[in-house]
Amino acid sequence: MAEITCTRCGQVRPAFERAPFPGALGARIVAGICQDCWGLWLKQQTMLINHYGLNVMDPQARGFLTKNLEAFLFRTGAEEDVDTTKKGTINW
């Protein structure tokens, strides 16, 4: 199995065999993110979905999650901290 140096944690870890996310962003994840950091993102994503009551079929919710995915994995922009004053809303 191929290994990569993860851009998020800096560790040399096993690479993905196939993209865990579609499109160009998925290719970027395969090229630079380890499976451990992806697992951390999945936990963060679940927390965001549950906290904000997101419907993942809603394009606005998917955009919110994608923005947070990029911020979490690639440290671009600001990732959403769980703000209890925003519970049930994703206005950003």
FENPEWO-V140987 format. One record per residue. RES is the residue in one letter. PSI is psi in degrees with one decimal (none if undefined). Layout:
RES PSI
RES PSI
This chain:
M 136.0
A 153.6
E 154.2
I 161.1
T 113.6
C 131.3
T -18.1
R -50.0
C -15.7
G 1.8
Q 152.7
V 116.4
R 166.5
P 139.4
A 164.8
F 146.5
E -30.9
R 158.5
A 132.7
P -1.3
F 145.0
P 162.2
G -159.8
A -36.2
L -38.4
G -41.0
A -38.4
R -38.1
I -46.7
V -39.9
A -23.7
G 4.8
I 135.1
C 164.3
Q -32.2
D -44.9
C -34.7
W -41.6
G -39.0
L -39.4
W -42.7
L -38.3
K -43.0
Q -43.1
Q -44.7
T -41.5
M -43.3
L -44.5
I -47.5
N -43.2
H -45.7
Y -1.3
G 43.4
L 139.9
N 109.3
V -5.9
M -13.9
D 124.3
P -35.0
Q -40.6
A -41.5
R -39.8
G -42.6
F -45.6
L -39.6
T -42.4
K -44.0
N -34.2
L -48.7
E -42.8
A -40.1
F -48.0
L -37.5
F 2.0
R 44.8
T 128.1
G -162.5
A 125.8
E 151.7
E 118.6
D 150.5
V 111.1
D 110.4
T -15.9
T -16.0
K 10.8
K 127.4
G 0.0
T 153.7
I 33.7
N 118.7
W none
